Structures are given as C-alpha cells and as structure tokens.
Amino acid sequence: MALFTAQDIAPRRDEEKVNSVVRWSDFHRGGHFAAMEAPDLLLDDVRDFFAAYR
C-alpha cells in the first residue's frame, strides 16, 4: 500500500487488522490521483515491489 499524503485516511494499523500488509510506502507528495500527480514515485514503488519477485 502506498500513502501519498498525510490527508489520506488509510492508517496502517487499521489496514493491518484486516489485511496482510507486505509493503507500506509513505510519500511526501502526490495525492488521491497519484498516477497523475506523482507518476515517478508511483512507478518507482511498483518497480521496487515487483523486483522482489524476479
């Protein structure tokens, strides 16, 4: 899961109660539409995640 702003309401502890969180990334910029607002950060995070499965 990626958290792109402090304004998003997706606290980690709540997610960990119902899901098995394998990766958590906090970013200093971006927002609800991260793919448009900070595509470089999102792409790097997706690449890092899948690199472990190569």
N, C-alpha and C positions, 0 to 999 in steps of 0.2 A: 504494500500500500504506500502511496506517496501523498504527503501532506504539503500542499503548495503555499498555504498562507496560514497564519495564526487565526484567521477568521473562520476557517473551515471548522465545522463541528463534527469531527470524527476522531475523538480521543482514543488513544492507543489502548488504554485499559478496557474500554468498552468493547473494542474490536477483539481483544484477546479473550474476552469472556465467551464469545460465541464462535470465533474463528481461530484457526491455527496460523498465526502470523509468522511468515517465513522471512519476510523482509519489510522494513519500515524505513522510509526516506522522508526527511524534512527538508524543505527548500525555502530559501529566503525571498523568492519571488515567484510569480505565477498566480494562479487563482483557480476559480472553478473551471475555466476553459483552458487548462494548462497546455493543451496541444497547440493552441493559437497564441497564448500569452508567453509561454516559455518552452518552445519546442525543443530547444537544445538541451535543457535539463531533463525533460521527459525522455527524449531519445537516449541520452546517456544512461539514465536509470534503467530503461528497458534493456539496453545492451548489456549493462552490468549484471542484471538479473539472469538473462539467458546465457551469459558467458559461463556460468557455473554448470550449465547442462551440456556444454560442448565436449 
